[in-house]
Amino acid sequence: MTGPLDVLAVMAHPDDAEIFCGGALIKSAEAGERTGVLDLTAGEAGSRGTPESRAREAAAAAEVMGLAVRRCAGLPDTAVANDRESQVVVAGLVRELKPRVVVTHWVEGRHPDHRRAARLARDAAFLAGLRNFPADGAPHRPEKVVYALAFREDAVKPTFVIDVSAQMDRKIEALAAYGSQFEGKSGIGEVFPGGDRPVLDQIRAVHATYGAMIRCRYGEPYWTEEVVMAGTLRGLGVSSF
């Protein structure tokens, strides 16, 4: 099956998409939307695993999430930069995959790659629409860029939260595919430890907090620069009391 993507997660490392927006990707795929992940790096500088093992884990997780495509941009791990060379690479992949929506990291983060990836994803999405920008492919500009807020203590209040209660078990299954990263850990990356609670249980707990914001079991939080439109006041969700 080929064609434009509905949603593309542009993230710094293998497993970032699963951590930050895996539930939303699974929910979109279940709704018949074409979803994809663009890993900017192969995670080759990580303390655990190898590029080969992480590629196998990423492929297994993609199968669990029902992705239509997963690609790696081949940028250097720990040295992601929002420079011209990287913009050309990522814009070319945006033109090839033609996503309607791009989701990426929050603009701040513990890992420098995450901060830089957020700006690179947005800038490349814009530049991909310029006719004379020197990237491969015909011009294409996504309609929307969305930032994933989960696990950030410095993040702003979410613009919206997606109910991923029905997708949470599959999200955890996708994350569990990364045995080299999560096995025996209580925290990793942006996921700070909850005492000695296993990291996958900690991820559930954090999503339960966001779920409570929209009066459901589990939620994933997101933010957009633009205001989100609602139809009518009568149609607004989430009770005030």
C-alpha positions in Angstrom: 0.0 0.0 0.0 1.4 3.3 -1.0 0.4 7.0 -0.9 0.7 10.0 1.3 0.8 9.6 5.0 -1.8 11.0 7.3 0.6 11.3 10.3 4.4 11.2 10.4 6.3 11.2 13.7 9.7 12.8 13.2 11.7 11.8 16.3 15.4 11.8 17.2 15.9 8.1 18.1 14.4 4.7 17.7 11.8 4.3 20.5 11.1 8.0 20.9 8.0 7.8 18.7 6.7 4.9 20.8 7.4 6.8 24.1 5.9 10.2 23.1 3.2 9.5 20.6 2.8 5.7 20.2 -0.8 5.6 21.4 -1.9 8.3 19.0 -0.1 6.5 16.1 -1.8 3.2 17.0 -5.2 4.9 17.3 -4.7 6.5 13.8 -3.7 3.2 12.3 -6.7 1.5 13.8 -8.9 4.2 12.2 -7.5 3.4 8.8 -5.1 6.3 8.6 -1.6 5.8 7.1 1.0 6.4 9.8 4.8 6.5 9.7 7.9 7.2 11.8 11.0 9.0 10.7 13.8 8.2 13.1 16.4 11.0 12.6 19.2 8.8 13.9 19.8 5.1 14.4 20.5 5.6 18.1 24.1 4.5 17.6 25.5 6.6 20.5 23.2 5.1 23.1 24.6 3.4 26.1 22.7 0.2 25.5 22.2 -1.9 22.4 23.8 -1.6 19.0 22.5 0.1 15.8 21.7 -3.4 14.5 19.8 -4.5 17.5 17.9 -1.2 17.7 16.9 -1.5 14.1 15.5 -4.9 14.7 13.6 -3.6 17.8 12.3 -0.6 15.8 11.0 -2.9 13.1 9.2 -5.1 15.6 7.7 -2.1 17.3 6.5 -0.8 13.9 4.7 -4.0 13.3 2.9 -3.8 16.7 1.9 -0.2 15.9 0.7 -0.9 12.4 2.9 1.7 10.8 2.7 2.0 7.0 6.3 3.1 6.9 9.4 3.5 9.1 12.5 5.3 7.8 15.8 6.4 9.3 17.3 9.7 8.1 20.8 8.7 9.0 21.7 11.8 10.9 24.4 11.5 13.6 23.2 10.5 17.1 24.0 13.1 19.8 24.8 15.6 17.0 21.4 16.3 15.4 21.5 19.8 14.1 19.0 22.2 12.5 21.5 23.1 9.8 21.1 23.3 6.0 22.4 19.8 5.3 20.0 18.2 7.8 17.1 20.4 6.5 17.7 19.1 3.0 17.7 15.5 4.1 14.6 15.8 6.2 12.7 18.0 3.7 13.4 15.4 1.0 11.9 12.7 3.2 8.9 14.9 4.0 8.4 15.4 0.2 8.7 11.6 -0.3 6.3 10.6 2.5 3.9 13.5 2.0 2.4 13.6 5.6 -0.6 15.7 6.4 0.4 16.0 10.0 3.9 16.0 11.5 4.3 15.2 15.2 7.7 15.8 16.9 9.4 16.4 20.3 8.6 19.3 22.6 11.0 22.2 22.0 12.8 21.6 25.3 14.2 18.3 26.6 16.8 16.5 28.6 18.5 15.1 25.5 20.0 17.8 23.2 18.9 15.8 20.1 15.3 16.1 21.2 15.4 19.9 21.4 17.2 20.2 18.0 14.9 17.6 16.4 11.8 19.7 17.3 13.2 22.7 15.5 14.6 20.7 12.6 11.2 18.9 12.0 9.3 22.1 11.9 11.7 24.0 9.7 12.1 21.1 7.3 8.3 20.7 7.1 8.1 24.3 6.0 11.1 24.3 3.6 9.8 21.1 1.9 7.0 23.2 0.5 9.2 25.7 -1.2 9.5 25.0 -5.0 13.1 26.0 -5.2 14.4 24.4 -2.0 17.2 22.0 -3.0 15.8 18.8 -1.6 14.8 15.7 -3.6 11.2 15.4 -4.8 8.3 17.7 -5.6 7.2 20.4 -3.1 5.0 19.3 -0.2 4.1 21.0 3.0 2.3 19.3 5.9 -0.9 21.0 7.1 0.0 20.8 10.8 3.0 20.4 13.1 2.1 19.0 16.6 4.4 18.7 19.6 4.3 15.8 22.0 4.4 16.9 25.6 4.5 13.7 27.6 7.1 13.4 30.3 8.2 17.0 30.2 8.1 18.8 33.5 8.7 22.2 31.8 6.0 21.8 29.1 3.1 24.2 28.7 -0.5 23.1 29.3 -1.6 20.8 26.5 -3.6 22.2 23.7 -5.4 18.8 23.6 -5.0 15.3 25.0 -5.8 12.2 23.0 -7.7 9.3 24.8 -5.4 6.3 24.3 -7.1 4.1 26.9 -7.9 1.4 24.3 -4.4 1.6 22.8 -2.3 1.6 26.0 -1.6 -2.1 26.0 -0.4 -2.0 22.4 1.8 1.0 23.2 3.4 -0.9 26.0 3.8 -3.9 23.8 5.6 -1.7 21.2 7.9 -0.3 23.9 8.6 -3.8 25.2 10.1 -4.6 21.8 13.0 -2.4 22.8 14.5 -4.9 25.3 17.9 -3.4 25.0 16.6 -0.1 26.2 13.9 -0.9 28.8 14.6 -4.2 30.4 15.6 -3.8 34.1 15.2 0.0 34.0 13.1 2.2 36.2 13.6 5.3 34.0 15.1 6.2 30.6 15.7 9.5 28.7 12.8 11.9 29.5 11.0 9.2 31.6 12.2 9.9 35.1 12.1 7.0 37.6 9.1 6.5 39.9 11.2 5.0 42.7 12.0 1.4 41.8 8.9 1.1 39.6 9.7 -0.6 36.2 9.9 2.0 33.4 7.0 0.6 31.5 4.8 0.8 34.7 6.1 4.4 35.1 5.0 5.2 31.5 1.5 3.9 32.3 1.4 6.0 35.4 2.3 9.2 33.6 -0.3 8.5 30.9 -2.9 7.9 33.7 -2.2 11.4 34.9 -2.9 12.9 31.5 -5.9 10.6 31.1 -7.4 12.1 34.3 -7.2 15.6 32.6 -9.8 14.4 30.1 -11.6 12.1 32.5 -10.4 8.9 30.9 -8.0 6.1 31.9 -5.0 7.0 29.8 -4.1 10.1 27.7 -1.3 11.5 25.5 -0.8 15.3 25.7 0.0 17.5 22.7 0.5 21.2 21.9 0.1 23.3 18.8 1.2 26.9 18.2 -2.1 27.7 16.6 -5.4 27.7 18.5 -7.5 24.5 17.9 -11.0 25.2 16.5 -14.1 23.9 18.2 -17.5 23.6 16.6 -19.9 24.9 19.3 -19.8 25.4 23.0 -22.3 22.6 23.4 -19.9 20.2 21.7 -17.0 20.8 24.0 -15.7 17.7 25.8 -14.4 17.1 29.3 -16.6 18.1 32.2 -15.6 21.1 34.4 -16.9 19.5 37.6 
